[in-house]
């Protein structure tokens, strides 16, 4: 399988990706994922990123989190926003 990614496409928040199967040339299903490693203030920053994703209906097929990142992704997957906490 070969993939190409164009991050310059401003129409899509994750860019454009096209994959072709080397066996039959068929397009493969595109999946998106996010990795959050947490780590102190980085974990707090990621909360804002996930809030932005929720507000703009951006979803991921796969999430991997470590430390605070796993808590952030769990809240994101559950649809919990930090907005109510901002009061």
Helices and strands as residue ranges (DSSP letters): E 2-6, E 16-20, E 33-36, H 41-55, E 62-65, H 68-78, H 83-86
